[in-house]
């Protein structure tokens, strides 16, 4: 199911380069690995994010927090 969902996302991906970092990442993956390979990579990424959220709690933050210097 995760791969099917990722394939649906990739089908809606614009052909021209996007401004968002996620769009550019998906376009790079599709160019390097093909649509199916990119779908598997996206599904794996989503699963890893879900696993961390379930095991550690918290909420999803698309921009990870930066560690403070010296702390």
PECOR-V8917 format. One record per residue. N is the residue number from 1. RES is the residue in three letters. OMEGA is omega as a letter, one per 30 degrees, with the letter a starting at -180 (999 if undefined). Layout:
((N RES OMEGA) (N RES OMEGA))
This chain:
((1 UNK l) (2 UNK a) (3 UNK l) (4 UNK l) (5 UNK l) (6 UNK l) (7 UNK l) (8 UNK l) (9 UNK a) (10 UNK l) (11 UNK a) (12 UNK a) (13 UNK l) (14 UNK a) (15 UNK a) (16 UNK a) (17 UNK l) (18 UNK l) (19 UNK a) (20 UNK a) (21 UNK l) (22 UNK l) (23 UNK l) (24 UNK l) (25 UNK a) (26 UNK l) (27 UNK l) (28 UNK a) (29 UNK a) (30 UNK l) (31 UNK a) (32 UNK a) (33 UNK a) (34 UNK a) (35 UNK a) (36 UNK l) (37 UNK l) (38 UNK l) (39 UNK l) (40 UNK l) (41 UNK l) (42 UNK l) (43 UNK l) (44 UNK l) (45 UNK l) (46 UNK l) (47 UNK l) (48 UNK l) (49 UNK l) (50 UNK a) (51 UNK l) (52 UNK l) (53 UNK a) (54 UNK a) (55 UNK a) (56 UNK a) (57 UNK l) (58 UNK a) (59 UNK a) (60 UNK l) (61 UNK a) (62 UNK l) (63 UNK a) (64 UNK l) (65 UNK l) (66 UNK l) (67 UNK l) (68 UNK l) (69 UNK l) (70 UNK a) (71 UNK 999))
